[in-house]
């Protein structure tokens, strides 16, 4: 903790006095004798400087997305990018050697190049996101009353649904540029990461402002206490790591998607997916999704029809993907026994 004088004209106004010194001075400035010695207010920049929980695998995502969208980029360049994270390489090779992929190939897979060839580049992108989410969403979040596993399930299911449903968007305008599924996937994966940053900051004893909070912490409480919300933290991190502006806008307007001028359909999709994933969490017991009456589910599940209309996706098709995301978490079959 550092302290400074509240008098703007005082030389101590920009000081960083230790708590022990401020305490000995009874928190009164010794230079001007008028000002008090106080802690500086918490800023978003200060929080990001002191807490950076993004693993290398998550930082790879924006670069990997650019490479995968460039037909002239070689496999060697993509492979060299993924080699930056040893745990990621290990997971890619593990997935490539799973029964899901190895049945069509003879012999084992021992290199990242072989793994990328075997599982495909788009699937490899999903693996990168999966590994990154496991690394980020691992701690219990007491401020939000959420476990790390719950955060991981929420982010991965949202990413899965965004990737699948982004290909089903329908906009009656020739000017609309349909999003790349990997961008939609990343937006779904990252939207809650700001909660992890705030929780980690508090866990390290850096935020006395949150000590008296009665969980769960809400956006309104964050704004009142910190001056910014977990969404603001997520957006700052996305800008720091140079994610596309279109993706940033999608997360920024997730709570008010119809106001998003950059990409209203994608922001609307994220809004609906987050709500549906929360409404239908992964059950502890095994379920047979084929036994779920989707027609009945569509008839009883209420959502914002105006926001759904902005996506152009029929309600039944939307819910079918949400339900399949539960199966994905339970089995990991969609991208090769990831669990």
C-alpha positions as CSV (number, residue, x, y, z in Angstrom):
1,X,0.0,0.0,0.0
2,X,1.2,3.5,-0.8
3,X,-0.1,6.8,0.5
4,X,-0.2,10.4,-0.9
5,X,-1.3,13.8,0.3
6,X,-4.9,15.0,-0.6
7,X,-3.7,18.5,-1.2
8,X,-3.0,18.8,-5.0
9,X,-0.4,21.6,-4.7
10,X,1.6,19.6,-2.1
11,X,4.8,17.8,-3.1
12,X,3.5,14.7,-1.4
13,X,0.4,14.7,-3.7
14,X,2.3,12.3,-6.0
15,X,4.3,10.5,-3.2
16,X,4.2,6.8,-2.5
17,X,4.6,6.7,1.2
18,X,4.5,3.3,2.9
19,X,1.7,2.4,5.3
20,X,4.0,2.4,8.3
21,X,5.2,5.9,7.7
22,X,1.6,7.2,7.1
23,X,0.5,5.5,10.4
24,X,3.4,7.1,12.4
25,X,2.3,10.5,11.0
26,X,-1.3,9.8,12.1
27,X,-2.2,10.0,8.3
28,X,-1.5,13.7,8.3
29,X,0.9,15.3,5.7
30,X,4.2,16.5,7.2
31,X,4.9,19.0,4.4
32,X,1.7,21.1,4.1
33,X,0.1,20.2,7.4
34,X,-3.3,20.6,5.8
35,X,-3.7,17.4,3.7
36,X,-4.5,13.9,4.8
37,X,-2.4,10.9,3.8
38,X,-4.6,8.5,1.9
39,X,-4.3,5.5,-0.4
40,X,-4.8,6.3,-4.1
41,X,-8.1,5.1,-5.6
42,X,-8.0,1.8,-7.4
43,X,-7.7,2.1,-11.2
44,X,-8.2,-0.5,-13.9
45,X,-4.7,0.1,-15.2
46,X,-3.2,-0.4,-11.7
47,X,-5.1,-3.7,-11.4
48,X,-3.9,-5.0,-14.8
49,X,-0.3,-4.0,-13.9
50,X,-0.4,-6.1,-10.7
51,X,-2.5,-9.1,-11.9
52,X,-1.9,-10.8,-15.3
53,X,-3.5,-14.2,-15.3
54,X,-3.6,-14.8,-19.0
55,X,-1.6,-17.9,-19.9
56,X,0.6,-18.0,-23.0
57,X,-2.0,-20.3,-24.7
58,X,-4.6,-17.6,-24.4
59,X,-2.3,-14.9,-25.7
60,X,-1.7,-17.2,-28.7
61,X,-5.4,-17.1,-29.8
62,X,-5.5,-13.7,-31.6
63,X,-2.3,-14.5,-33.6
64,X,-3.4,-18.0,-34.3
65,X,-6.8,-16.7,-35.6
66,X,-5.0,-14.4,-38.0
67,X,-2.7,-17.2,-39.3
68,X,-5.6,-19.6,-39.8
69,X,-7.5,-17.0,-41.9
70,X,-4.4,-16.6,-44.2
71,X,-4.3,-19.2,-46.9
72,X,-0.6,-18.3,-47.7
73,X,0.6,-19.2,-44.2
74,X,2.5,-22.4,-43.9
75,X,1.9,-25.2,-41.4
76,X,5.4,-24.6,-40.0
77,X,4.5,-21.0,-39.0
78,X,1.4,-22.1,-37.3
79,X,3.2,-24.9,-35.5
80,X,5.9,-22.5,-34.3
81,X,3.2,-20.3,-32.7
82,X,1.7,-23.2,-30.8
83,X,5.2,-24.3,-29.6
84,X,5.3,-21.3,-27.3
85,X,3.3,-23.2,-24.7
86,X,4.6,-26.7,-23.6
87,X,1.3,-27.7,-22.1
88,X,-0.5,-26.8,-25.3
89,X,1.9,-28.9,-27.4
90,X,1.4,-31.8,-25.0
91,X,-2.4,-31.5,-25.3
92,X,-2.4,-31.2,-29.1
93,X,-0.3,-34.4,-29.4
94,X,-2.5,-36.2,-26.8
95,X,-5.7,-35.3,-28.7
96,X,-4.1,-36.4,-32.0
97,X,-3.2,-39.8,-30.5
98,X,-6.7,-40.4,-29.1
99,X,-8.9,-43.1,-30.5
100,X,-11.2,-40.4,-32.0
101,X,-8.4,-39.4,-34.5
102,X,-5.9,-42.2,-34.5
103,X,-8.3,-44.8,-36.1
104,X,-7.8,-43.2,-39.5
105,X,-4.0,-43.0,-39.1
106,X,-1.4,-45.6,-38.6
107,X,1.3,-45.1,-36.0
108,X,1.6,-42.7,-33.2
109,X,1.8,-38.9,-33.4
110,X,4.9,-37.4,-31.8
111,X,5.1,-33.8,-33.1
112,X,3.0,-30.7,-33.2
113,X,3.1,-30.6,-37.0
114,X,1.7,-34.2,-37.1
115,X,-0.9,-33.3,-34.6
116,X,-2.1,-30.2,-36.5
117,X,-2.3,-32.2,-39.7
118,X,-4.2,-35.0,-38.0
119,X,-6.8,-33.1,-36.1
120,X,-7.1,-30.1,-38.5
121,X,-6.3,-26.5,-37.9
122,X,-9.8,-25.4,-36.9
123,X,-10.0,-28.1,-34.3
124,X,-6.5,-27.2,-33.1
125,X,-7.8,-23.7,-32.5
126,X,-10.5,-25.1,-30.2
127,X,-7.9,-27.2,-28.4
128,X,-5.9,-24.0,-27.7
129,X,-9.0,-22.3,-26.3
130,X,-9.8,-25.4,-24.2
131,X,-6.3,-25.5,-22.7
132,X,-6.3,-21.8,-22.1
133,X,-9.6,-22.0,-20.3
134,X,-8.4,-24.8,-18.1
135,X,-5.4,-22.7,-17.1
136,X,-7.4,-19.5,-16.4
137,X,-10.5,-20.8,-14.8
138,X,-9.0,-22.9,-12.1
139,X,-9.6,-21.1,-8.8
140,X,-12.7,-20.8,-6.7
141,X,-14.1,-17.3,-6.9
142,X,-15.5,-16.5,-3.4
143,X,-16.5,-12.9,-4.5
144,X,-18.9,-14.4,-7.1
145,X,-19.7,-17.7,-5.3
146,X,-18.5,-19.6,-8.4
147,X,-16.1,-22.6,-8.5
148,X,-13.3,-22.8,-11.1
149,X,-15.0,-25.8,-12.7
150,X,-18.2,-23.9,-13.0
151,X,-16.4,-20.9,-14.7
152,X,-14.6,-23.3,-17.0
153,X,-17.8,-25.1,-18.0
154,X,-19.6,-21.8,-18.6
155,X,-16.8,-20.4,-20.8
156,X,-16.2,-23.5,-22.8
157,X,-19.9,-24.2,-23.4
158,X,-20.4,-20.6,-24.4
159,X,-17.5,-20.8,-26.8
160,X,-18.7,-24.0,-28.2
161,X,-22.2,-22.6,-28.8
162,X,-20.9,-19.4,-30.3
163,X,-18.7,-21.3,-32.7
164,X,-21.5,-23.6,-33.9
165,X,-24.3,-20.9,-34.0
166,X,-22.2,-18.2,-35.7
167,X,-22.4,-20.3,-38.9
168,X,-26.2,-20.2,-38.6
169,X,-26.6,-16.4,-38.3
170,X,-28.8,-15.0,-41.0
171,X,-28.9,-11.3,-41.8
172,X,-31.1,-9.9,-44.6
173,X,-28.4,-7.5,-45.7
174,X,-25.7,-8.0,-48.4
175,X,-23.5,-5.6,-46.5
176,X,-23.2,-7.8,-43.4
177,X,-19.9,-9.7,-43.2
178,X,-20.5,-13.0,-41.4
179,X,-18.1,-13.6,-38.5
180,X,-15.4,-16.2,-38.6
181,X,-16.4,-19.0,-36.2
182,X,-13.1,-18.8,-34.4
183,X,-13.7,-15.2,-33.5
184,X,-17.2,-16.1,-32.2
185,X,-15.6,-19.0,-30.2
186,X,-13.0,-16.7,-28.6
187,X,-15.6,-14.1,-27.6
188,X,-17.6,-16.8,-25.9
189,X,-14.5,-18.1,-24.1
190,X,-13.2,-14.8,-22.8
191,X,-16.3,-12.9,-21.7
192,X,-16.0,-13.9,-18.0
193,X,-12.2,-13.5,-17.6
194,X,-12.6,-10.1,-15.9
195,X,-14.1,-11.9,-12.9
196,X,-11.0,-14.0,-12.6
197,X,-8.8,-10.9,-12.6
198,X,-10.8,-9.1,-9.9
199,X,-10.9,-12.3,-7.8
200,X,-7.1,-12.8,-8.1
201,X,-6.4,-9.2,-7.3
202,X,-8.6,-9.5,-4.1
203,X,-7.0,-12.9,-3.2
204,X,-3.6,-11.2,-3.2
205,X,-4.8,-8.6,-0.7
206,X,-4.7,-5.8,-3.2
207,X,-8.3,-4.6,-2.9
208,X,-9.3,-3.5,0.6
209,X,-12.4,-1.9,-1.1
210,X,-13.8,-5.4,-1.5
211,X,-13.2,-6.7,2.0
212,X,-16.6,-5.8,3.3
213,X,-18.5,-7.1,0.2
214,X,-21.3,-9.7,0.9
215,X,-21.1,-12.1,-2.1
216,X,-22.1,-12.6,-4.8
217,X,-20.5,-9.5,-6.3
218,X,-22.7,-7.9,-9.0
219,X,-21.8,-5.5,-11.9
220,X,-23.6,-2.7,-10.0
221,X,-21.5,-3.4,-6.9
222,X,-18.3,-3.5,-8.9
223,X,-19.1,-0.1,-10.5
224,X,-20.0,1.4,-7.1
225,X,-16.9,0.1,-5.2
226,X,-14.2,-0.1,-7.9
227,X,-15.4,2.4,-10.5
228,X,-15.4,-0.3,-13.2
229,X,-16.9,-3.7,-13.8
230,X,-15.6,-7.2,-14.7
231,X,-16.6,-6.5,-18.3
232,X,-14.4,-3.4,-18.3
233,X,-11.5,-5.6,-17.2
234,X,-12.2,-8.2,-19.9
235,X,-12.3,-5.4,-22.6
236,X,-9.1,-3.9,-21.3
237,X,-7.4,-7.3,-21.5
238,X,-8.7,-8.0,-25.0
239,X,-7.4,-4.6,-26.2
240,X,-4.1,-5.3,-24.5
241,X,-3.7,-8.5,-26.4
242,X,-4.9,-7.0,-29.6
243,X,-8.0,-9.0,-30.2
244,X,-10.1,-7.8,-33.2
245,X,-12.3,-4.7,-32.6
246,X,-15.3,-6.6,-33.8
247,X,-14.8,-9.3,-31.1
248,X,-14.3,-6.6,-28.4
249,X,-17.5,-4.9,-29.4
250,X,-19.4,-8.2,-29.2
251,X,-18.3,-8.6,-25.5
252,X,-18.8,-4.9,-24.8
253,X,-22.4,-4.9,-25.8
254,X,-23.4,-8.4,-24.6
255,X,-25.9,-6.9,-22.1
256,X,-27.4,-4.5,-24.6
257,X,-26.8,-6.1,-28.0
258,X,-29.4,-4.2,-30.0
259,X,-27.3,-1.1,-29.4
260,X,-24.2,-2.6,-30.9
261,X,-23.4,-0.8,-34.2
262,X,-20.4,-2.9,-35.0
263,X,-22.0,-6.4,-35.0
264,X,-25.5,-6.5,-33.7
265,X,-26.2,-10.1,-34.7
266,X,-23.1,-11.5,-33.0
267,X,-23.6,-9.4,-29.8
268,X,-27.2,-10.6,-29.8
269,X,-26.0,-14.2,-30.1
270,X,-23.6,-13.9,-27.2
271,X,-26.3,-12.4,-25.1
272,X,-28.7,-15.3,-25.8
273,X,-26.0,-18.0,-25.3
274,X,-24.8,-16.7,-22.0
275,X,-28.4,-16.6,-20.7
276,X,-29.2,-20.1,-22.0
277,X,-26.0,-21.7,-20.7
278,X,-26.8,-20.3,-17.3
279,X,-30.4,-21.5,-17.5
280,X,-29.3,-25.0,-18.4
281,X,-26.2,-25.9,-16.4
282,X,-24.4,-29.2,-16.7
283,X,-26.1,-31.8,-14.5
284,X,-24.0,-34.0,-12.3
285,X,-25.8,-37.2,-13.4
286,X,-25.5,-38.6,-16.9
287,X,-28.2,-37.6,-19.3
288,X,-29.3,-38.9,-22.7
289,X,-29.8,-35.7,-24.7
290,X,-31.6,-37.7,-27.4
291,X,-34.4,-38.2,-24.8
292,X,-35.0,-34.5,-24.4
293,X,-38.1,-33.2,-26.0
294,X,-36.8,-30.2,-27.9
295,X,-40.2,-29.1,-29.1
296,X,-41.4,-28.9,-25.5
297,X,-38.2,-27.2,-24.4
298,X,-38.6,-24.6,-27.2
299,X,-42.2,-24.0,-26.2
300,X,-41.4,-23.4,-22.5
301,X,-38.1,-21.6,-22.6
302,X,-38.5,-17.8,-22.7
303,X,-36.0,-15.5,-24.3
304,X,-36.0,-12.1,-25.8
305,X,-37.7,-12.5,-29.2
306,X,-36.3,-9.2,-30.5
307,X,-32.8,-10.2,-29.8
308,X,-33.3,-13.7,-31.2
309,X,-34.7,-12.1,-34.4
310,X,-31.5,-10.1,-34.7
311,X,-29.6,-13.4,-35.1
312,X,-31.9,-14.9,-37.7
313,X,-31.6,-18.3,-35.9
314,X,-34.8,-20.3,-35.2
315,X,-35.4,-20.9,-31.6
316,X,-35.4,-24.7,-31.8
317,X,-32.0,-24.8,-33.7
318,X,-30.6,-22.4,-31.1
319,X,-31.7,-24.6,-28.2
320,X,-30.4,-27.8,-29.9
321,X,-26.9,-26.4,-29.9
322,X,-27.2,-25.3,-26.3
323,X,-28.2,-28.8,-25.2
324,X,-25.5,-30.4,-27.3
325,X,-22.9,-28.2,-25.4
326,X,-23.9,-30.2,-22.3
327,X,-23.0,-33.4,-24.1
328,X,-19.7,-31.8,-25.2
329,X,-18.7,-31.1,-21.6
330,X,-19.8,-34.6,-20.4
331,X,-17.9,-36.4,-23.1
332,X,-15.4,-34.2,-24.9
333,X,-16.2,-36.1,-28.1
334,X,-16.6,-33.1,-30.2
335,X,-12.9,-32.4,-30.5
336,X,-11.5,-35.7,-29.5
337,X,-11.7,-36.7,-25.9
338,X,-10.3,-33.5,-24.5
339,X,-11.1,-34.4,-20.9
